[in-house]
């Protein structure tokens, strides 16, 4: 018996997508372009998701965007021309929820304060919550408990950054993600505006406070001795010189923000984009009394408005959503006509290869087709391996099993951690950890650095519906980079899977069978017309997986044994003989 279903990805480009930073290979995008021009990569990729250090940015490996102009240190116009000649379509990010504090808009607000045209471009926390809480001792509104409990946190504490305005006031602005306040050392002449401070006193004061700043001690507690009467004025000088790092939430109630989105989408289209990933879109719509993550109907209204803008520039939007399977948000997004990321596939594949069972994986493949869900799938990526996404939901009004049980999910997590992975957690309003968000590891290391498992995982991905997206490091069987993870500071866990490959690494990698075999599998998916047809899911023993794509005379069949990780592929295109490949 078999389950035969038709293709639902007609509106998406076909082919396989490479995923990398501009400097993931060599020193700049030109090195990746040079790799794609090699004979070994002929007809391998039709799309390229270039991560946002393509733009000018300052944090979070590109996701703290300063502006969407090309980062000339990593990218040139010739790179884009060469990719166009290779018939490679591009995918970029629009980081919907936030911009860097280094952005022209935020810097203008710091400079001009209440007179800035961008004052309402970002979200003044106190103005937002003025009628829904009480002013705290630290100068920011603390929302009433019934509102506070609705907030979904990405870090401990309230999501605010105190910003110094030109009038000397500190204003809290909404800051969901990263922030850091940097104090610069002062020079004696910086204190010249303080009445009665002599040059010698200024020298003495500067030495004392600069020592505190250098050691990251609290300069406000420095004992200035005989100069103590100048302390408040000195602190004001230091505060006025402070710098920031951070990602500041945008105020989507401002029309200026929507004009910015329009200008940015046009810019991305001009670069050669076909797909635009909406990063952090679910945090954009905010309303007191509602969760700040995918509240409804506001989020839908924003997405529809964005889609209307994107259609002007012939762009397809890909909303990036991480949520438990049991919530069904992936179905809702798909039901509105958007493709989704298949964040469920990585964990399902690891589980299938470790336990030797195809049952949960088959269930998910069938569901994709029965519900017409359009996807971009992946194994590894620039972020982590999703685990939270696989869970079900048991709350009043919602009772839905996960793609794996909690016990099975916990086992996947523990195996990856035993193999050297790192974790990222989510937090509640009280700062307590509430869940694992993801596990950070290369996909090869997550599989125990077993080449047979990696090759079978890639084969399964290539036979999945949707657009397969391939992380450059997994293609070259990269292993966990512990040194990078340990030395990178905040969010350093992500660097475990972002090792830069030198051009010599590419040369050596292409000599490895596990790399060459992956390239062959990707080329087959990228070029065979069979994958533009219908998928037949074989009904077999639970440790076996059989997937067949058929499009007229074009066929491609994967037969995999999930216990011993061996598999065969048979394929035939119109006018060609039947070919058979065996692995493992």
C-alpha positions in Angstrom: 0.0 0.0 0.0 1.1 3.6 -0.4 -0.1 7.1 0.2 0.0 9.2 -2.9 -0.2 13.0 -2.7 0.4 15.9 -5.1 2.9 18.7 -5.0 1.9 21.8 -3.1 5.0 23.9 -3.7 4.2 25.4 -7.1 4.5 29.0 -5.9 8.0 28.5 -4.6 11.2 28.4 -6.6 12.5 24.9 -7.2 15.9 23.5 -6.4 18.3 23.4 -3.5 19.4 26.4 -1.4 22.9 27.0 0.0 23.0 28.7 3.4 26.1 30.7 4.6 27.4 34.0 5.8 29.3 36.1 3.3 32.5 35.2 5.0 31.7 31.6 6.0 34.1 30.4 3.2 37.4 32.3 2.8 37.3 36.0 3.7 34.4 37.4 1.7 31.5 36.5 -0.5 33.7 36.3 -3.5 35.3 33.1 -2.1 31.9 31.4 -1.9 31.1 32.6 -5.4 34.4 31.2 -6.6 33.5 27.8 -5.0 30.2 27.8 -6.8 31.9 28.3 -10.1 34.0 25.1 -9.7 33.1 22.1 -11.8 32.3 20.1 -8.7 29.4 22.5 -7.9 27.9 22.7 -11.4 24.1 22.4 -11.1 24.2 21.8 -7.3 22.5 25.0 -6.0 19.7 27.1 -7.5 19.3 29.4 -4.5 21.5 31.0 -1.8 20.4 32.2 1.6 23.1 34.8 2.5 23.0 35.7 6.2 22.7 39.4 7.2 26.4 40.3 7.7 25.7 40.9 4.0 24.4 44.2 5.4 26.0 46.7 7.8 25.5 45.3 11.3 27.2 45.3 14.7 25.9 42.3 16.8 24.4 38.9 16.8 26.4 37.9 13.7 24.4 40.2 11.5 21.0 40.2 13.1 21.5 43.6 14.7 21.2 45.5 11.4 22.5 49.1 11.2 21.2 49.6 7.7 20.4 47.4 4.7 23.2 48.8 2.5 25.8 46.3 1.2 28.6 45.6 3.7 31.5 46.6 1.3 34.0 44.8 3.5 32.4 41.4 2.6 30.3 41.9 -0.5 30.8 43.5 -3.9 28.4 44.3 -6.8 30.4 41.9 -8.9 29.5 39.1 -6.5 25.9 39.7 -7.1 26.4 39.8 -10.9 28.3 36.5 -10.8 25.5 34.8 -8.8 23.0 36.1 -11.3 25.1 34.6 -14.1 25.1 31.3 -12.3 21.2 31.5 -12.2 21.3 31.5 -8.4 18.3 33.3 -6.8 18.9 34.9 -3.4 17.2 34.9 0.0 17.8 37.6 2.5 16.6 38.5 6.0 14.4 41.4 7.0 14.8 41.6 10.7 11.3 42.8 11.3 11.2 43.4 15.1 14.3 45.5 15.6 17.2 47.6 14.5 20.7 48.2 15.9 21.3 51.1 18.3 23.9 52.0 15.7 21.2 52.6 13.1 20.8 56.2 11.7 17.3 56.3 13.2 18.3 55.5 16.7 21.4 57.6 16.6 19.3 60.6 15.4 17.0 60.0 18.5 20.1 60.0 20.8 21.3 63.2 19.3 18.1 65.2 19.0 15.9 63.6 21.7 12.4 64.8 21.7 13.0 66.8 18.5 14.1 63.7 16.5 11.8 62.6 13.7 12.5 59.1 14.8 11.4 59.5 18.5 8.4 57.3 17.8 10.3 54.9 15.5 11.1 52.9 18.6 8.9 52.0 21.6 9.1 54.2 24.7 8.4 51.6 27.4 6.9 54.1 29.9 4.6 55.6 27.3 3.5 52.1 26.2 2.7 51.0 29.8 1.7 54.3 31.3 -1.9 53.2 32.0 -1.1 49.6 32.8 1.3 49.7 35.7 3.1 51.7 38.3 6.3 53.7 38.1 9.1 51.8 39.8 12.0 53.2 41.8 14.4 52.8 38.9 12.4 55.1 36.6 10.5 52.6 34.5 6.9 51.4 34.6 6.4 48.0 36.1 3.3 46.5 34.3 0.6 45.1 36.5 1.0 41.4 37.2 -1.8 40.3 34.9 0.0 42.1 32.0 3.5 41.1 33.1 2.6 37.4 33.0 1.7 37.7 29.4 5.2 38.7 28.4 7.4 36.2 26.6 11.0 36.8 27.4 14.2 36.1 25.5 16.4 37.0 28.4 16.1 37.5 32.2 14.5 40.7 33.4 12.3 43.3 31.7 13.0 43.9 28.0 14.2 47.5 28.4 17.3 49.6 27.7 17.7 52.9 29.5 18.6 55.6 26.9 20.2 58.9 27.9 18.4 61.9 26.1 20.1 65.2 25.4 18.2 66.8 28.3 19.9 64.4 30.7 16.8 62.2 31.3 17.0 58.4 31.0 14.2 56.9 29.0 13.5 53.2 28.9 13.0 51.7 25.4 11.7 48.3 24.5 14.5 45.9 23.9 13.5 42.2 23.5 16.9 40.9 22.5 20.5 41.8 23.2 21.7 44.9 25.0 24.9 46.3 26.5 25.8 49.7 27.9 29.4 50.7 27.4 31.1 53.5 29.4 34.0 55.3 27.8 36.9 56.6 29.8 36.9 60.3 30.3 39.7 62.9 29.7 40.4 65.6 32.3 39.2 68.2 29.8 35.8 66.5 29.7 35.3 67.9 33.3 36.1 71.5 32.3 32.5 72.4 32.2 32.1 71.7 35.9 32.3 74.9 38.0 35.3 75.2 40.3 37.1 72.1 39.1 40.8 72.9 38.6 43.0 71.1 36.0 44.7 69.2 38.8 41.4 68.1 40.3 40.2 67.0 36.9 43.3 64.9 36.5 42.8 63.2 39.8 39.1 62.6 39.3 39.7 61.1 35.8 42.3 58.7 37.1 39.9 57.4 39.8 36.8 56.9 37.6 38.7 55.6 34.6 40.2 52.8 36.8 36.6 51.8 37.7 35.5 51.9 34.1 38.4 49.8 33.0 37.7 47.1 35.6 33.9 47.3 35.0 33.4 48.4 38.6 30.5 50.7 39.5 32.0 54.2 38.9 29.1 55.7 40.9 30.6 54.2 44.0 34.1 55.6 43.6 35.3 57.6 46.5 36.5 60.9 45.2 37.8 62.0 48.5 38.3 65.8 48.7 36.5 66.1 45.4 33.4 64.3 46.5 31.2 67.5 46.1 31.7 67.1 42.3 30.4 63.5 42.2 27.0 64.1 40.7 28.4 66.4 38.0 31.1 63.8 37.2 28.6 61.0 36.9 26.5 63.2 34.5 29.6 63.7 32.3 30.3 59.9 32.2 26.6 59.1 31.5 26.5 61.6 28.6 29.5 59.8 27.0 28.1 56.3 27.3 27.6 54.1 24.2 25.2 51.2 23.6 25.1 47.9 21.9 21.7 46.4 21.3 18.7 45.6 19.1 15.9 48.0 19.7 12.3 47.0 19.0 10.5 49.0 16.3 7.2 50.7 16.8 5.0 49.3 14.1 2.3 51.8 15.0 4.5 54.4 13.3 4.0 54.9 9.6 7.7 55.8 9.4 8.5 52.2 10.2 6.2 51.0 7.4 7.9 53.3 4.9 11.2 51.8 6.1 9.9 48.3 5.4 8.9 49.3 1.9 12.2 50.9 1.2 14.1 47.9 2.5 12.1 45.3 0.6 12.7 47.2 -2.6 16.4 47.3 -1.8 16.5 43.5 -1.2 14.7 43.0 -4.5 17.3 45.1 -6.3 20.0 42.9 -4.8 18.5 39.9 -6.5 16.3 38.5 -3.8 13.4 36.2 -4.5 12.7 35.1 -0.9 12.8 37.3 2.2 12.9 35.6 5.6 11.0 37.7 8.2 13.2 37.3 11.3 11.5 37.8 14.7 8.3 38.9 13.1 6.1 37.3 15.8 7.4 39.8 18.4 6.4 42.9 16.3 2.8 43.4 17.3 2.5 44.5 20.9 -0.6 45.3 22.9 -1.1 45.5 26.7 -3.0 42.5 28.0 -1.8 40.2 25.2 1.3 38.1 24.7 4.1 39.9 22.9 4.6 36.8 20.8 2.3 36.2 17.9 -0.7 37.9 19.3 -3.8 37.8 17.1 -5.3 39.4 15.0 -2.6 42.0 15.1 0.2 39.8 13.8 -2.0 38.6 10.9 -2.8 42.2 10.0 0.9 43.1 10.0 1.8 40.1 7.8 -0.9 40.9 5.3 0.3 44.5 5.0 3.9 43.2 4.5 2.8 40.8 1.9 1.1 43.6 -0.1 4.4 45.5 0.0 6.4 42.5 -1.0 4.2 41.7 -4.0 5.1 45.1 -5.5 8.7 43.8 -5.7 7.9 40.2 -6.7 9.1 38.8 -3.4 8.0 35.8 -1.4 7.9 36.3 2.3 8.9 33.5 4.7 7.8 34.2 8.3 10.2 32.6 10.7 8.3 31.0 13.5 9.5 28.9 16.4 6.6 27.4 18.4 5.5 24.0 19.7 3.9 21.8 17.1 0.9 21.4 19.5 0.1 25.1 19.1 -0.4 24.6 15.4 1.0 28.0 14.5 2.9 26.5 11.5 -0.5 25.4 10.1 -2.0 28.9 10.7 0.9 30.6 8.9 0.7 28.1 6.0 -3.1 28.5 5.9 -2.6 32.2 5.3 -0.6 31.4 2.1 3.0 31.7 3.5 5.7 29.1 3.2 7.1 28.0 6.6 10.4 26.7 7.9 10.3 23.0 8.6 11.9 23.4 12.0 10.5 19.9 12.9 12.7 18.0 10.5 16.1 18.2 12.2 14.9 16.6 15.5 12.8 14.1 13.6 15.8 12.9 11.6 18.1 12.6 14.6 15.4 10.6 16.4 14.8 8.4 13.4 18.5 7.6 12.9 19.2 7.1 16.6 16.1 4.9 17.3 15.9 3.2 13.9 12.3 4.1 13.3 10.6 6.0 10.5 7.1 6.3 12.1 7.2 9.9 13.4 9.0 11.0 10.2 6.5 9.4 7.9 3.7 11.0 9.9 5.1 14.4 9.4 5.8 13.9 5.7 2.2 12.8 5.2 0.9 15.8 7.1 2.8 18.2 5.0 1.1 16.9 1.9 -2.4 16.3 3.3 -2.5 19.9 4.6 -0.7 21.5 1.7 2.0 23.0 3.9 4.8 24.7 1.8 8.2 24.5 3.4 11.8 25.3 3.4 13.5 22.5 5.3 16.9 22.2 6.8 19.1 20.0 9.0 21.7 22.4 10.4 21.7 26.2 10.2 23.3 29.4 11.5 21.3 29.0 14.8 20.6 25.8 16.7 18.8 22.5 16.3 15.2 23.1 17.3 13.8 20.9 20.1 11.0 23.0 21.7 9.2 22.9 18.3 8.5 19.1 18.5 6.4 19.2 21.6 2.6 18.9 21.9 0.3 21.0 23.9 -1.9 20.2 26.9 -3.7 23.4 28.2 -7.4 24.1 28.6 -8.9 24.1 25.1 -5.8 22.7 23.4 -4.9 19.0 23.6 -2.6 17.9 20.8 0.2 15.3 20.8 3.7 16.4 19.7 5.6 14.9 16.8 7.6 13.2 19.4 6.7 12.5 23.0 8.4 14.6 25.8 10.4 11.5 26.7 11.7 11.1 23.2 12.4 14.8 22.9 14.4 14.7 26.1 16.3 11.8 24.8 17.2 13.6 21.6 18.5 16.6 23.7 20.5 14.4 26.0 22.2 12.6 23.1 23.2 15.8 21.4 24.5 17.2 24.7 26.5 14.0 25.3 28.0 14.5 21.8 29.1 18.0 22.8 26.2 20.2 22.1 25.3 23.4 24.0 21.9 24.8 25.0 20.0 28.0 24.8 17.1 28.5 27.2 13.9 30.7 27.3 12.9 32.6 30.4 9.7 33.6 32.2 9.0 37.2 33.6 10.6 36.2 36.9 13.9 35.4 35.1 13.6 31.6 35.7 14.3 29.2 32.9 11.2 27.7 31.4 12.4 25.6 28.5 15.2 24.5 26.3 14.9 26.6 23.2 17.4 24.9 21.0 20.6 22.8 21.1 23.7 24.2 19.4 25.9 21.7 17.5 26.9 21.0 13.9 24.5 18.4 12.5 27.4 16.0 11.9 28.4 16.2 15.6 24.8 15.9 16.7 24.8 12.6 14.9 27.9 11.4 16.7 30.1 12.3 13.8 28.9 9.2 12.0 29.4 9.7 8.2 26.8 7.1 7.3 24.2 8.8 9.4 25.1 12.2 7.9 24.8 10.9 4.4 21.4 9.3 5.0 20.2 12.4 6.8 21.1 14.4 3.7 19.4 11.9 1.4 16.2 12.1 3.5 16.3 15.9 3.3 16.7 15.8 -0.4 13.6 13.6 -0.7 11.5 15.8 1.6 8.9 18.2 0.1 9.7 21.8 -0.1 13.0 23.6 -0.7 16.0 21.9 0.9 18.3 24.4 2.6 21.9 23.2 3.2 24.2 24.7 5.8 27.7 25.1 4.3 29.5 23.6 7.4 27.3 20.4 7.4 28.0 19.9 3.7 31.7 19.7 4.6 31.0 17.4 7.6 32.1 20.1 10.1 32.5 19.3 13.7 31.7 21.2 16.9 34.0 24.2 17.4 34.4 24.3 21.1 37.1 27.0 21.1 34.9 29.4 19.2 32.0 28.7 21.5 34.0 29.2 24.7 35.7 32.5 23.6 32.7 34.3 21.9 31.0 35.6 25.1 27.3 36.3 24.9 25.6 34.0 22.5 28.9 32.2 22.1 27.1 28.8 22.1 26.0 29.6 18.5 29.6 29.9 17.3 30.0 26.1 17.8 28.5 25.7 14.3 29.9 28.7 12.5 33.5 27.8 11.7 34.9 29.7 8.8 36.3 27.4 6.2 39.5 28.5 4.4 39.8 27.9 0.7 42.2 25.2 1.5 39.5 23.5 3.6 37.3 23.4 0.6 40.1 21.8 -1.4 40.6 19.1 1.2 36.9 18.7 1.8 36.2 17.9 -1.8 38.5 14.9 -1.5 36.3 13.3 1.2 33.7 10.8 0.0 31.1 12.0 2.5 31.3 15.5 1.0 31.4 14.3 -2.7 28.4 12.0 -2.0 26.4 14.8 -0.5 27.1 17.0 -3.5 25.9 14.2 -5.8 22.6 13.9 -3.8 22.1 17.6 -3.8 22.7 17.8 -7.6 20.2 15.0 -8.2 17.5 16.9 -6.2 18.4 20.2 -7.9 18.2 18.9 -11.5 15.8 16.0 -11.7 12.3 16.9 -12.9 11.0 14.1 -10.8 11.0 16.3 -7.7 8.5 18.7 -9.4 5.9 16.0 -9.4 4.1 13.8 -6.9 5.5 12.1 -3.8 4.6 8.5 -2.9 5.3 7.4 0.7 5.9 3.7 0.9 4.1 1.6 3.5 6.8 -0.7 4.9 8.3 -1.9 8.2 8.9 0.8 10.7 12.7 0.7 10.4 12.4 1.3 6.6 11.7 4.5 4.8 10.7 4.6 1.1 10.0 7.8 -0.8 9.3 8.0 -4.5 9.0 11.2 -6.6 7.2 10.8 -9.9 6.7 13.3 -12.7 5.7 11.7 -15.9 8.6 9.4 -17.0 10.9 11.0 -14.4 11.3 9.0 -11.2 13.5 9.1 -8.1 13.2 6.6 -5.2 14.9 6.5 -1.8 14.9 3.2 0.1 16.5 3.6 3.5 17.2 1.3 6.4 17.2 3.4 9.6 18.8 0.7 11.7 22.0 0.2 9.8 21.9 3.5 7.9 22.3 2.0 4.5 20.2 3.2 1.6 19.8 3.1 -2.2 18.6 5.6 -4.7 17.1 4.7 -8.1 16.4 7.5 -10.6 15.5 7.9 -14.2 14.8 11.0 -16.3 13.1 11.1 -19.6 15.2 9.5 -22.3 17.8 8.2 -19.8 18.5 4.8 -18.5 17.6 3.8 -15.0 20.4 4.6 -12.5 21.0 3.0 -9.1 23.2 4.2 -6.3 23.9 2.3 -3.0 25.4 3.8 0.2 26.4 2.2 3.5 
